[in-house]
Amino acid sequence: MTVIVVMGVSGSGKTTIGTALAVALGVEYAEADTFHPKANIDKMTAGTALTDEDRAPWLEAIAGWIREHQATGGVVTSSALKRRYRDVLRTGGDVWFVHLQVDRAQLAERMKTRKGHFMPVSLLDSQLADLEPLEPDEAGVVLDNSSGTPEEVTEAALTAFREHA
């Protein structure tokens, strides 16, 4: 079965939409942040952007989760900022991406107001600079998550996913 990867920069709504998709599909959900080693979380908390080397074990761990859920399907979040990161995730098996886009000002506001998250607003621009949009040969959909309700965005993702399947 296909595993859905909900991707986008910090503050784009990955957790909200990913959780809702998993509930709607009746599959397991995994939050990408739980796959980060403590050193990565400490680094981001201190305001230092992760390098490709820092992200490698994290991406491999998510790919492992995807591999483990090929029989049942699942939904996992990941910033998946670069094509090569998504290539690593695809080593886990059949994946389909939901890329959530939100304008920078709204992203910054969301990041400032959320509670209990380690990612500071100061790292937003580095994420936006690294972001490589889905390419035509990558299975998935790009959705605006700026103005619709979470239910509307989730429904749009479900509709696109069902059309893909």
KOLFI-994917 format. One line per 4 residues: number of its first residue (from 1); their letters; for each residue y, x, z of N, C-alpha, C. Coordinates in Angstrom, 2 decimals, padded with zeros to 5 digits. Layout:
% residues N
NUM = A = Y,X,Z,Y,X,Z,Y,X,Z | ...
END
This chain:
% residues 165
1 = MTVI = -001.19,000.84,000.00,000.00,000.00,000.00,001.24,000.88,000.00 | 002.32,000.29,-000.34,003.59,001.00,-000.39,004.24,001.04,000.99 | 004.81,002.18,001.33,005.62,002.32,002.53,007.08,002.30,002.07 | 007.88,001.49,002.73,009.31,001.42,002.43,010.03,002.45,003.28
5 = VVMG = 010.89,003.25,002.64,011.75,004.20,003.34,013.17,003.68,003.21 | 013.78,003.32,004.34,015.17,002.87,004.35,016.02,004.10,004.56 | 016.86,004.41,003.57,017.61,005.66,003.56,019.11,005.42,003.52 | 019.85,006.47,003.87,021.30,006.44,003.84,021.84,007.34,004.93
9 = VSGS = 023.12,007.55,004.89,023.76,008.42,005.88,023.80,007.71,007.23 | 024.16,008.46,008.24,024.27,007.92,009.59,025.27,006.77,009.60 | 024.92,005.69,010.27,025.81,004.54,010.37,025.66,003.53,009.24 | 024.75,003.77,008.31,024.61,002.87,007.16,023.78,001.62,007.47
13 = GKTT = 023.13,001.59,008.64,022.38,000.41,009.03,020.88,000.52,008.84 | 020.39,001.75,008.76,018.96,001.96,008.52,018.07,001.30,009.57 | 018.40,001.47,010.84,017.58,000.91,011.91,017.58,-000.61,011.86 | 018.73,-001.21,011.71,018.84,-002.67,011.67,018.04,-003.26,010.51
17 = IGTA = 018.26,-002.72,009.32,017.58,-003.26,008.13,016.10,-002.88,008.15 | 015.79,-001.66,008.56,014.38,-001.24,008.61,013.56,-002.08,009.56 | 014.11,-002.36,010.73,013.41,-003.20,011.70,013.18,-004.60,011.14 | 014.22,-005.16,010.53,014.11,-006.51,009.97,013.09,-006.56,008.83
21 = LAVA = 013.06,-005.55,007.99,012.08,-005.50,006.90,010.65,-005.44,007.45 | 010.44,-004.61,008.46,009.11,-004.49,009.05,008.65,-005.82,009.64 | 009.54,-006.51,010.33,009.20,-007.82,010.91,008.86,-008.80,009.79 | 009.70,-008.85,008.75,009.48,-009.79,007.65,008.17,-009.53,006.93
25 = LGVE = 007.80,-008.27,006.82,006.56,-007.91,006.11,005.34,-007.84,007.02 | 005.55,-007.90,008.33,004.45,-007.83,009.27,003.77,-006.47,009.31 | 004.60,-005.41,009.18,004.05,-004.05,009.19,004.72,-003.23,010.29 | 004.16,-002.07,010.55,004.70,-001.18,011.59,006.01,-000.56,011.12
29 = YAEA = 006.89,-000.34,012.09,008.19,000.29,011.85,008.25,001.61,012.60 | 008.86,002.62,011.97,009.08,003.90,012.64,010.52,004.35,012.41 | 011.14,004.81,013.47,012.51,005.31,013.45,012.49,006.82,013.21 | 013.15,007.26,012.16,013.11,008.68,011.77,013.57,009.62,012.88
33 = DTFH = 014.53,009.19,013.68,015.04,010.07,014.73,013.95,010.50,015.70 | 012.92,009.69,015.87,011.84,010.05,016.81,010.98,011.20,016.29 | 011.11,011.53,015.02,010.34,012.63,014.43,011.07,013.98,014.54 | 012.34,013.95,014.93,013.11,015.20,015.05,012.65,016.02,016.25
37 = PKAN = 012.48,017.33,016.05,012.25,018.18,017.21,013.52,018.21,018.07 | 013.35,018.49,019.35,014.47,018.52,020.28,015.58,019.46,019.81 | 015.20,020.58,019.21,016.20,021.55,018.74,017.14,020.91,017.70 | 016.61,020.05,016.84,017.45,019.38,015.84,018.42,018.42,016.52
41 = IDKM = 017.93,017.65,017.47,018.79,016.69,018.16,019.88,017.43,018.93 | 019.51,018.52,019.59,020.50,019.33,020.31,021.57,019.86,019.36 | 021.13,020.32,018.21,022.05,020.89,017.22,023.03,019.82,016.72 | 022.52,018.65,016.38,023.39,017.58,015.89,024.32,017.07,016.99
45 = TAGT = 023.79,016.96,018.21,024.60,016.51,019.34,025.79,017.44,019.55 | 025.57,018.73,019.29,026.62,019.74,019.44,027.58,019.75,018.25 | 027.31,018.89,017.24,028.21,018.80,016.09,027.88,019.76,014.96 | 026.69,020.32,014.96,026.29,021.27,013.92,025.34,020.57,012.95
49 = ALTD = 025.68,020.65,011.68,024.85,020.02,010.65,023.51,020.75,010.54 | 022.47,019.99,010.24,021.15,020.58,010.04,021.08,021.27,008.69 | 020.29,022.32,008.64,020.02,023.01,007.38,018.75,022.46,006.77 | 018.48,022.84,005.54,017.22,022.44,004.91,016.04,022.95,005.73
53 = EDRA = 016.17,024.14,006.28,015.10,024.71,007.11,014.88,023.86,008.37 | 015.97,023.40,008.98,015.86,022.53,010.17,015.16,021.23,009.83 | 015.45,020.69,008.65,014.92,019.38,008.27,013.45,019.44,007.83 | 012.96,020.60,007.42,011.61,020.70,006.85,010.52,020.11,007.76
57 = PWLE = 010.40,020.50,009.03,009.34,019.93,009.86,009.52,018.42,010.11 | 010.75,017.99,010.17,011.06,016.58,010.35,010.57,015.78,009.15 | 010.89,016.25,007.95,010.45,015.56,006.73,008.94,015.56,006.61 | 008.30,016.67,006.97,006.84,016.74,006.92,006.21,015.74,007.90
61 = AIAG = 006.83,015.59,009.07,006.31,014.63,010.05,006.42,013.20,009.54 | 007.53,012.88,008.90,007.69,011.54,008.33,006.69,011.33,007.19 | 006.51,012.34,006.35,005.52,012.25,005.27,004.12,012.02,005.85 | 003.82,012.64,007.00,002.54,012.41,007.67,002.40,010.97,008.12
65 = WIRE = 003.48,010.39,008.64,003.46,008.98,009.06,003.21,008.09,007.84 | 003.89,008.41,006.75,003.70,007.64,005.50,002.24,007.72,005.07 | 001.68,008.91,005.12,000.27,009.12,004.74,-000.65,008.24,005.60 | -000.37,008.20,006.90,-001.19,007.42,007.84,-001.07,005.92,007.62
69 = HQAT = -000.02,005.48,006.92,000.22,004.05,006.74,000.03,003.59,005.29 | -000.64,004.39,004.50,-000.88,003.99,003.11,-001.80,002.79,003.02 | -002.74,002.66,003.92,-003.67,001.53,003.87,-003.03,000.22,004.33 | -002.06,000.31,005.26,-001.48,-000.90,005.85,-000.06,-001.20,005.40
73 = GGVV = 000.61,-000.20,004.83,002.03,-000.33,004.54,002.82,-000.08,005.82 | 004.11,000.02,005.67,004.96,000.26,006.82,006.39,000.43,006.36 | 007.29,000.53,007.32,008.70,000.79,007.05,009.13,001.92,007.97 | 009.78,002.93,007.38,010.29,004.06,008.14,011.71,004.35,007.66
77 = TSSA = 012.55,004.80,008.58,013.89,005.21,008.19,013.93,006.71,008.01 | 014.85,007.15,007.18,015.13,008.58,006.98,016.42,008.67,006.19 | 017.28,009.59,006.55,018.50,009.74,005.76,018.14,010.07,004.31 | 017.09,010.87,004.11,016.58,011.18,002.76,017.73,011.53,001.82
81 = LKRR = 018.62,012.37,002.28,019.87,012.62,001.57,019.70,013.25,000.20 | 018.75,014.14,000.07,018.59,014.88,-001.18,017.31,014.51,-001.89 | 017.33,014.66,-003.20,016.13,014.38,-004.00,014.95,015.19,-003.48 | 015.17,016.44,-003.17,014.04,017.27,-002.72,013.49,016.80,-001.38
85 = YRDV = 014.31,016.18,-000.53,013.82,015.59,000.71,012.93,014.39,000.39 | 013.39,013.58,-000.55,012.60,012.42,-000.95,011.28,012.85,-001.60 | 011.32,013.96,-002.31,010.08,014.50,-002.90,009.06,014.83,-001.80 | 009.54,015.40,-000.69,008.64,015.69,000.44,008.06,014.39,000.99
89 = LRTG = 008.91,013.38,001.15,008.43,012.09,001.68,007.37,011.50,000.74 | 007.56,011.65,-000.56,006.60,011.12,-001.52,005.25,011.83,-001.45 | 005.18,013.02,-000.85,003.87,013.67,-000.70,002.97,012.88,000.24 | 003.57,011.99,001.04,002.79,011.14,001.94,002.08,010.00,001.24
93 = GDVW = 002.50,009.67,000.03,001.87,008.59,-000.71,002.88,007.74,-001.44 | 002.52,006.49,-001.66,003.34,005.56,-002.41,004.51,005.10,-001.54 | 005.72,005.42,-001.96,006.92,005.00,-001.21,007.89,004.29,-002.14 | 008.72,003.47,-001.53,009.76,002.73,-002.23,010.99,002.80,-001.34
97 = FVHL = 012.12,003.20,-001.92,013.33,003.46,-001.15,014.30,002.28,-001.17 | 014.90,002.02,-000.02,016.03,001.10,000.10,017.20,001.97,000.53 | 018.11,002.26,-000.42,019.26,003.11,-000.13,020.43,002.21,000.26 | 020.85,002.32,001.51,021.96,001.53,002.03,023.26,002.30,001.86
101 = QVDR = 024.21,001.69,001.18,025.52,002.32,000.98,026.60,001.56,001.74 | 027.50,002.33,002.34,028.62,001.77,003.10,029.80,002.72,002.88 | 031.02,002.18,002.76,032.16,003.08,002.54,032.42,003.94,003.78 | 033.04,005.09,003.55,033.22,006.10,004.59,033.95,005.56,005.82
105 = AQLA = 035.03,004.82,005.62,035.81,004.31,006.76,034.94,003.42,007.65 | 034.16,002.56,007.04,033.30,001.67,007.83,032.18,002.46,008.51 | 031.65,003.46,007.84,030.63,004.31,008.47,031.19,004.97,009.73 | 032.38,005.54,009.60,033.00,006.22,010.74,033.22,005.25,011.89
109 = ERMK = 033.68,004.05,011.59,033.92,003.05,012.63,032.61,002.66,013.32 | 031.57,002.46,012.53,030.27,002.12,013.11,029.78,003.24,014.03 | 029.94,004.47,013.58,029.45,005.60,014.38,030.24,005.73,015.68 | 031.53,005.46,015.65,032.37,005.56,016.85,032.00,004.52,017.88
113 = TRKG = 031.58,003.34,017.44,031.36,002.24,018.37,029.92,002.08,018.83 | 028.97,002.77,018.21,027.58,002.59,018.66,027.30,003.40,019.92 | 026.39,002.88,020.68,026.06,003.48,021.98,024.71,004.17,021.92 | 024.59,005.28,022.61,023.30,005.93,022.79,022.76,006.69,021.60
117 = HFMP = 023.61,007.05,020.66,023.13,007.83,019.51,023.76,009.20,019.55 | 022.97,010.20,019.18,023.40,011.60,019.29,024.30,012.08,018.16 | 024.33,011.38,017.04,025.03,011.86,015.85,026.53,011.63,015.97 | 027.34,012.71,016.03,028.79,012.53,016.11,029.41,012.24,014.75
121 = VSLL = 030.54,011.56,014.77,031.27,011.23,013.54,031.64,012.50,012.78 | 031.81,013.61,013.49,032.19,014.86,012.83,031.18,015.33,011.79 | 029.94,014.83,011.85,028.92,015.24,010.87,028.83,014.31,009.67 | 029.60,013.23,009.68,029.53,012.26,008.59,029.86,012.89,007.23
125 = DSQL = 030.93,013.66,007.16,031.32,014.23,005.87,030.27,015.19,005.32 | 029.57,015.92,006.20,028.52,016.81,005.71,027.36,016.00,005.13 | 027.07,014.86,005.74,026.01,014.00,005.19,026.43,013.41,003.85 | 027.65,012.94,003.76,028.13,012.38,002.50,028.15,013.43,001.39
129 = ADLE = 028.49,014.67,001.75,028.50,015.75,000.76,027.10,016.08,000.26 | 026.10,015.95,001.14,024.72,016.25,000.77,024.03,015.10,000.03 | 024.55,013.89,000.15,023.88,012.71,-000.39,023.75,012.78,-001.91 | 022.52,012.67,-002.37,022.22,012.56,-003.80,021.63,011.18,-004.02
133 = PLEP = 022.31,010.33,-004.79,021.82,008.96,-005.00,020.43,008.96,-005.64 | 019.73,007.85,-005.47,018.44,007.69,-006.13,018.61,007.91,-007.62 | 017.66,008.59,-008.21,017.68,008.82,-009.65,016.85,007.73,-010.33 | 017.06,007.52,-011.63,016.36,006.42,-012.33,014.84,006.45,-012.20
137 = DEAG = 014.26,007.63,-012.03,012.80,007.71,-011.93,012.28,007.56,-010.49 | 013.17,007.27,-009.54,012.77,007.08,-008.15,012.67,005.58,-007.86 | 011.50,005.17,-007.38,011.27,003.75,-007.09,012.12,003.32,-005.91 | 012.91,002.28,-006.11,013.72,001.79,-005.01,014.90,000.98,-005.50
141 = VVLD = 015.77,000.65,-004.55,016.95,-000.16,-004.82,018.11,000.40,-004.00 | 019.32,000.27,-004.54,020.54,000.65,-003.83,021.24,-000.65,-003.46 | 021.56,-000.80,-002.17,022.20,-002.02,-001.68,023.47,-001.68,-000.92 | 024.50,-002.50,-001.14,025.74,-002.38,-000.38,025.51,-003.03,000.98
145 = NSSG = 025.71,-002.27,002.04,025.56,-002.80,003.40,026.90,-002.81,004.13 | 027.96,-003.09,003.36,029.30,-003.11,003.93,029.73,-004.50,004.38 | 029.35,-005.52,003.62,029.95,-006.83,003.89,028.95,-007.93,004.19 | 027.75,-007.85,003.66,026.78,-008.91,003.91,026.24,-008.85,005.33
149 = TPEE = 025.63,-009.94,005.75,024.99,-009.95,007.06,023.69,-009.15,006.97 | 023.17,-008.69,008.10,021.87,-008.00,008.07,020.78,-008.86,007.42 | 020.83,-010.16,007.66,019.84,-011.06,007.07,019.96,-011.09,005.54 | 021.19,-011.10,005.04,021.40,-011.12,003.58,020.94,-009.81,002.95
153 = VTEA = 021.24,-008.70,003.58,020.84,-007.40,003.04,019.32,-007.26,003.10 | 018.73,-007.71,004.19,017.27,-007.67,004.31,016.63,-008.52,003.22 | 017.16,-009.70,002.99,016.61,-010.59,001.95,016.75,-009.95,000.57 | 017.88,-009.30,000.30,018.06,-008.62,-000.99,017.03,-007.50,-001.15
157 = ALTA = 016.77,-006.77,-000.08,015.77,-005.70,-000.12,014.38,-006.27,-000.36 | 014.05,-007.37,000.34,012.75,-008.00,000.18,012.56,-008.51,-001.25 | 013.59,-009.13,-001.80,013.51,-009.64,-003.17,013.25,-008.50,-004.15 | 014.02,-007.41,-004.02,013.83,-006.27,-004.92,012.46,-005.64,-004.74
161 = FREH = 011.98,-005.55,-003.50,010.67,-004.98,-003.24,009.56,-005.82,-003.86 | 009.68,-007.12,-003.72,008.65,-008.02,-004.28,008.65,-007.96,-005.80 | 009.83,-007.80,-006.39,009.91,-007.65,-007.84,009.27,-006.34,-008.29 | 009.37,-005.32,-007.46,008.77,-004.00,-007.74,007.25,-004.08,-007.67
165 = A = 006.75,-004.81,-006.68,005.30,-004.86,-006.41,004.54,-005.58,-007.43
END
